[in-house]
Amino acid sequence: MKKLITLCTIAAGMFTLSATTQARGIDPGNFRYYHFQCLDSNQVQLWFKISQTYIPNLGAICENDGGRLKVTKVYW
């Protein structure tokens, strides 16, 4: 249980840092959108969302749905 709490705390910290940093690639002008996926323990997608801005509360929403949030930055 302590490992789970520690893991959730680390994940929340990573999401917070991601929300405060700009999306950067080889060419920042090529950034297009964030692809958020909520995956269950078998890596099956529960839901997804696409947004041009980072949405920090999606991690908590995904956890409430019994999943783990995966965020991908998409570039052209």
Secondary structure as the mmCIF struct_conf table of DSSP 4:
data_model
#
loop_
_struct_conf.conf_type_id
_struct_conf.id
_struct_conf.beg_label_comp_id
_struct_conf.beg_label_asym_id
_struct_conf.beg_label_seq_id
_struct_conf.end_label_comp_id
_struct_conf.end_label_asym_id
_struct_conf.end_label_seq_id
HELX_RH_AL_P HELX_RH_AL_P1 LYS A 2 THR A 20
BEND BEND1 THR A 21 THR A 21
BEND BEND2 ILE A 26 ASP A 27
HELX_RH_3T_P HELX_RH_3T_P1 PRO A 28 ASN A 30
STRN STRN1 PHE A 31 LEU A 39
TURN_TY1_P TURN_TY1_P1 SER A 41 ASN A 42
BEND BEND3 GLN A 43 GLN A 43
STRN STRN2 GLN A 45 SER A 51
BEND BEND4 GLN A 52 THR A 53
TURN_TY1_P TURN_TY1_P2 PRO A 56 ASN A 57
HELX_RH_AL_P HELX_RH_AL_P2 LEU A 58 ASN A 64
TURN_TY1_P TURN_TY1_P3 ASP A 65 GLY A 66
STRN STRN3 ARG A 68 TYR A 75
#
